[in-house]
Amino acid sequence: MNILCVTVTYHPDLAALRRQLDRLLESPLQAGPAGAPPFALQALLVDNGSQQPVLEALRDWTLNDGRLTLLELGENRGLAEAHNRGIVNARSRGFTHVLLMDQDSLPEADMVAQLARAWETLQAPGSSAGPVAAVGPHYTDPMLGNPPDFVQLRPWGLFRHKPDPARPLVPVDYLISSGCLISLEALQVVGPMQEALFIDYVDIEWGLRANGLGWHLYGAFPARMTHALGPRVMRLLWRRFPLHSPQRHYFVVRNALWLYRQRHLPWRWRLPHALRLGVRLTFYLLLGEKRRERLGYVLRGLRDGLAGRMGKPSWMS
């Protein structure tokens, strides 16, 4: 297993990004058969149009660390295209796997080693795991507190896998992109990330597409990281929800409408998701901040989603 860590950056908090890279680059893994010497990970930063002071810092990092490279896209081309460009880079350099990371996620010191160990377990002789497309960590949102369960689609609805020492690895239908270890072999068969989505649901669409083609995804409870789903939190009774910006709700609505029309996505995901999205949007529009602005972006998302206008929207610089 030869892994390239691909972190997408867009006006990042440099201190937080540096902490992530230090954790990743200091994660030794066993290469080849048991007893082989450990090798250091390499990382690629794919920058989506950050401002010049940030770029200068990233360039300086890469000049002083041979394990780190920088790919500048020059503008915000979306999370999906940035991931795809990183994947192409990994393939051209002979890597077998990519570890996708958001700029503000912080892996625990052994997260990558735990993911690699999980992969070896799943692909060991006699395993019934089938062809493995991806393995992802169990993350905690520092603002929400409670780590989300791993989700698997069942005929009667969503099944949530809770931590169980007897089952450290569980089958799932999709994983969040950050912290997701993906094989380039699976990407060759399943295809790249869907660039029309730009951002939001990119990971869900790819995971469901992989499952539909007979590839399997697994959640690894021993692999852990922190990752914030949204910049703010809303409370309703005993529940807490991540609150995105009004602009992000444009993508949430537009991309959901597009996904609901994709025949390769199962109805057992589409119908429950549409119901949950309707309830959450009502909640955000009634009780969230910037209600008028949020409503405007939701309506834009409805319009563009119904019209099939995808990619980078015209209102976005």
C-alpha positions as CSV (number, residue, x, y, z in Angstrom):
1,M,0.0,0.0,0.0
2,N,1.4,3.3,-1.1
3,I,-0.6,6.3,0.0
4,L,-0.7,9.9,-1.1
5,C,-2.6,12.3,1.2
6,V,-4.6,14.8,-0.8
7,T,-5.7,17.9,1.1
8,V,-7.9,20.5,-0.7
9,T,-7.3,24.1,0.5
10,Y,-9.3,27.2,0.1
11,H,-8.3,30.2,2.3
12,P,-7.2,27.8,5.0
13,D,-6.4,28.5,8.6
14,L,-2.6,27.9,8.2
15,A,-2.1,26.9,11.8
16,A,-4.8,24.2,11.6
17,L,-3.5,23.0,8.3
18,R,0.0,22.8,9.6
19,R,-1.2,20.6,12.5
20,Q,-2.9,18.3,10.1
21,L,0.1,17.9,7.8
22,D,2.4,17.3,10.7
23,R,0.1,14.5,12.0
24,L,-0.1,13.0,8.5
25,L,3.5,13.3,7.5
26,E,4.7,11.8,10.8
27,S,2.6,8.7,10.5
28,P,4.9,5.8,9.6
29,L,3.4,2.8,8.0
30,Q,4.6,-0.7,7.3
31,A,5.5,-1.1,3.6
32,G,5.2,-4.5,2.0
33,P,5.4,-7.8,4.0
34,A,5.6,-7.9,7.7
35,G,8.9,-6.8,9.1
36,A,9.6,-4.4,6.2
37,P,10.9,-1.0,7.3
38,P,8.3,1.8,7.7
39,F,7.9,4.5,5.1
40,A,6.8,8.1,5.5
41,L,3.7,9.3,3.9
42,Q,3.7,12.0,1.2
43,A,1.1,14.7,0.9
44,L,-0.3,16.8,-1.9
45,L,-2.0,20.2,-1.3
46,V,-4.5,21.0,-4.1
47,D,-5.3,24.8,-3.7
48,N,-8.6,26.0,-5.0
49,G,-7.7,29.7,-5.4
50,S,-6.5,30.9,-2.1
51,Q,-5.2,34.4,-1.7
52,Q,-1.5,35.3,-2.4
53,P,-0.3,35.4,1.3
54,V,-1.6,31.9,1.8
55,L,-0.1,30.6,-1.4
56,E,3.3,32.0,-0.5
57,A,3.1,30.1,2.8
58,L,2.2,26.9,1.1
59,R,4.9,27.3,-1.5
60,D,7.4,27.9,1.3
61,W,6.3,24.7,3.0
62,T,6.8,22.6,-0.1
63,L,10.2,24.1,-0.7
64,N,11.3,23.0,2.7
65,D,9.7,19.6,2.9
66,G,10.3,17.0,0.2
67,R,7.4,15.0,1.3
68,L,4.9,17.8,0.4
69,T,3.9,19.1,-3.0
70,L,1.5,21.8,-4.1
71,L,-0.9,21.9,-7.0
72,E,-2.3,25.4,-7.6
73,L,-5.6,25.5,-9.5
74,G,-5.7,29.2,-9.6
75,E,-9.4,29.6,-8.8
76,N,-12.1,27.8,-6.9
77,R,-12.9,24.8,-9.2
78,G,-14.9,22.9,-6.5
79,L,-14.1,20.1,-4.1
80,A,-14.8,17.3,-6.6
81,E,-12.5,18.6,-9.3
82,A,-9.8,19.3,-6.7
83,H,-10.1,15.7,-5.5
84,N,-10.0,14.4,-9.1
85,R,-6.9,16.4,-9.9
86,G,-5.2,15.0,-6.8
87,I,-6.2,11.5,-7.8
88,V,-4.7,12.0,-11.3
89,N,-1.5,13.2,-9.6
90,A,-1.4,10.2,-7.4
91,R,-1.9,7.8,-10.3
92,S,0.9,9.5,-12.4
93,R,3.3,9.1,-9.5
94,G,2.6,5.4,-8.9
95,F,0.6,5.6,-5.7
96,T,-1.9,2.8,-5.0
97,H,-4.2,4.7,-2.6
98,V,-5.3,8.3,-1.9
99,L,-6.3,9.6,1.5
100,L,-8.7,12.6,1.0
101,M,-8.6,15.3,3.6
102,D,-10.5,18.5,4.2
103,Q,-8.2,21.4,5.3
104,D,-9.7,21.7,8.8
105,S,-9.8,18.0,9.8
106,L,-7.3,16.8,12.4
107,P,-6.5,13.0,12.4
108,E,-5.3,11.3,15.5
109,A,-1.7,10.3,15.4
110,D,-2.5,6.7,14.4
111,M,-5.5,7.3,12.1
112,V,-3.7,6.5,8.9
113,A,-2.0,3.4,10.4
114,Q,-5.5,2.2,11.7
115,L,-7.0,2.7,8.2
116,A,-4.2,0.8,6.6
117,R,-4.5,-2.0,9.2
118,A,-8.3,-2.1,8.5
119,W,-7.6,-2.4,4.8
120,E,-5.2,-5.3,5.3
121,T,-7.7,-7.1,7.5
122,L,-10.5,-6.7,5.0
123,Q,-8.3,-8.0,2.1
124,A,-6.7,-10.8,4.0
125,P,-7.0,-14.3,2.6
126,G,-10.3,-15.8,3.6
127,S,-12.0,-12.5,4.2
128,S,-15.6,-12.1,3.0
129,A,-15.3,-8.3,2.6
130,G,-15.4,-8.4,-1.2
131,P,-13.6,-5.8,-3.3
132,V,-12.9,-2.8,-1.0
133,A,-13.3,0.6,-2.5
134,A,-12.7,2.8,0.6
135,V,-12.2,2.7,4.4
136,G,-13.0,5.8,6.6
137,P,-12.4,6.9,10.2
138,H,-14.9,7.5,13.0
139,Y,-14.9,11.2,13.4
140,T,-16.0,13.6,16.1
141,D,-17.4,17.1,15.4
142,P,-15.9,19.3,18.1
143,M,-19.0,21.6,17.9
144,L,-21.6,18.8,18.1
145,G,-19.6,16.7,20.6
146,N,-21.1,13.2,19.8
147,P,-19.4,11.2,17.0
148,P,-21.9,10.3,14.3
149,D,-22.7,6.6,13.7
150,F,-21.6,4.9,10.5
151,V,-24.6,4.5,8.1
152,Q,-25.7,1.6,6.1
153,L,-28.8,1.4,3.9
154,R,-31.2,-1.5,4.6
155,P,-34.4,-2.4,2.8
156,W,-36.4,-0.9,5.7
157,G,-34.3,2.3,6.0
158,L,-31.1,3.6,7.4
159,F,-29.2,1.4,9.9
160,R,-26.7,3.1,12.2
161,H,-23.7,1.2,13.4
162,K,-22.7,2.2,16.9
163,P,-19.3,1.6,18.4
164,D,-18.9,-2.0,19.3
165,P,-15.5,-3.5,20.4
166,A,-16.6,-6.8,18.8
167,R,-17.1,-5.1,15.4
168,P,-14.3,-2.6,14.8
169,L,-15.0,-2.6,11.0
170,V,-18.6,-2.2,9.7
171,P,-20.0,-2.1,6.2
172,V,-21.4,1.3,5.1
173,D,-22.8,2.7,1.9
174,Y,-20.9,6.0,2.0
175,L,-18.3,7.9,4.0
176,I,-17.5,11.5,4.4
177,S,-14.7,12.4,2.0
178,S,-12.3,13.7,4.7
179,G,-10.2,10.9,6.1
180,C,-11.4,8.5,3.4
181,L,-8.8,6.1,2.2
182,I,-9.6,5.0,-1.4
183,S,-7.9,2.7,-3.8
184,L,-6.9,3.9,-7.3
185,E,-8.1,0.5,-8.6
186,A,-11.6,1.2,-7.4
187,L,-11.5,4.7,-8.8
188,Q,-10.5,3.3,-12.2
189,V,-13.6,1.1,-12.2
190,V,-16.1,3.3,-10.4
191,G,-14.9,6.6,-12.0
192,P,-13.9,9.9,-10.6
193,M,-15.8,12.3,-8.3
194,Q,-18.8,13.9,-9.9
195,E,-17.6,17.4,-10.8
196,A,-21.1,18.7,-11.6
197,L,-21.8,18.7,-7.9
198,F,-18.9,21.2,-7.2
199,I,-19.4,20.7,-3.4
200,D,-21.9,18.8,-1.2
201,Y,-22.9,15.2,-1.7
202,V,-19.8,14.4,-3.7
203,D,-18.8,11.7,-1.2
204,I,-22.3,10.3,-0.9
205,E,-22.8,10.1,-4.7
206,W,-19.4,8.3,-5.2
207,G,-20.0,5.9,-2.3
208,L,-23.5,4.9,-3.6
209,R,-22.1,4.6,-7.1
210,A,-19.3,2.3,-5.9
211,N,-21.8,0.1,-4.0
212,G,-24.0,-0.2,-7.0
213,L,-21.0,-1.5,-9.0
214,G,-20.2,-4.2,-6.4
215,W,-17.5,-2.4,-4.5
216,H,-17.7,-2.1,-0.7
217,L,-17.0,0.7,1.8
218,Y,-16.2,0.2,5.5
219,G,-16.1,2.3,8.6
220,A,-13.2,1.8,10.9
221,F,-14.0,2.7,14.6
222,P,-10.3,2.5,15.7
223,A,-9.4,5.2,13.2
224,R,-10.3,8.6,14.6
225,M,-10.2,12.2,13.7
226,T,-12.0,15.5,14.5
227,H,-13.9,17.2,11.7
228,A,-16.5,20.0,11.9
229,L,-19.5,19.6,9.6
230,G,-20.4,23.3,9.9
231,P,-19.1,26.6,11.2
232,R,-22.0,26.9,13.7
233,V,-24.5,24.8,15.6
234,M,-28.3,25.2,16.1
235,R,-30.2,23.7,19.0
236,L,-33.7,22.3,19.0
237,L,-34.7,20.8,22.3
238,W,-32.1,18.1,23.0
239,R,-30.8,17.9,19.4
240,R,-28.0,19.9,17.9
241,F,-27.5,20.5,14.2
242,P,-24.7,21.9,12.1
243,L,-25.6,25.2,10.5
244,H,-24.0,26.0,7.2
245,S,-23.8,29.4,5.5
246,P,-26.7,30.5,3.3
247,Q,-24.5,29.9,0.2
248,R,-23.9,26.3,1.2
249,H,-27.6,25.7,1.4
250,Y,-27.8,26.6,-2.3
251,F,-25.6,23.6,-3.1
252,V,-27.4,21.4,-0.6
253,V,-30.7,22.0,-2.3
254,R,-29.5,22.1,-5.9
255,N,-27.4,19.0,-5.7
256,A,-30.0,17.0,-3.8
257,L,-32.5,17.7,-6.6
258,W,-30.0,16.5,-9.1
259,L,-29.2,13.4,-7.2
260,Y,-32.8,12.5,-6.8
261,R,-33.0,12.1,-10.6
262,Q,-30.0,9.8,-10.9
263,R,-31.2,6.3,-11.5
264,H,-28.1,4.6,-10.2
265,L,-28.8,5.9,-6.7
266,P,-31.2,3.7,-4.7
267,W,-34.7,4.8,-3.8
268,R,-34.0,3.7,-0.2
269,W,-31.6,6.6,0.0
270,R,-33.4,9.1,-2.2
271,L,-36.8,9.1,-0.4
272,P,-35.7,9.2,3.2
273,H,-33.1,11.9,2.4
274,A,-35.7,14.1,0.7
275,L,-37.9,13.9,3.8
276,R,-35.1,14.7,6.1
277,L,-33.9,17.6,3.9
278,G,-37.4,19.1,3.8
279,V,-37.6,19.0,7.6
280,R,-34.2,20.5,8.2
281,L,-34.6,23.3,5.7
282,T,-37.9,24.3,7.3
283,F,-36.1,24.3,10.6
284,Y,-33.2,26.4,9.3
285,L,-35.4,28.9,7.5
286,L,-37.7,29.4,10.5
287,L,-35.1,29.5,13.3
288,G,-31.7,30.1,11.7
289,E,-29.9,33.4,11.3
290,K,-29.9,35.4,8.0
291,R,-33.3,33.9,7.2
292,R,-34.0,36.2,4.2
293,E,-30.6,35.6,2.7
294,R,-30.9,31.9,3.3
295,L,-34.3,31.7,1.7
296,G,-32.9,33.5,-1.4
297,Y,-30.2,30.9,-1.8
298,V,-32.5,28.0,-1.2
299,L,-34.8,29.4,-3.9
300,R,-31.9,29.7,-6.3
301,G,-30.9,26.1,-5.5
302,L,-34.4,25.0,-6.3
303,R,-34.4,26.9,-9.6
304,D,-31.1,25.6,-10.7
305,G,-31.6,22.1,-9.5
306,L,-34.9,21.8,-11.4
307,A,-33.3,23.3,-14.5
308,G,-30.2,21.0,-14.2
309,R,-27.8,23.9,-14.0
310,M,-24.8,22.4,-12.3
311,G,-21.2,23.1,-11.7
312,K,-19.9,26.4,-10.4
313,P,-22.8,28.9,-10.2
314,S,-22.7,32.3,-11.9
315,W,-23.1,34.2,-8.6
316,M,-19.9,32.6,-7.1
317,S,-16.6,34.4,-7.7
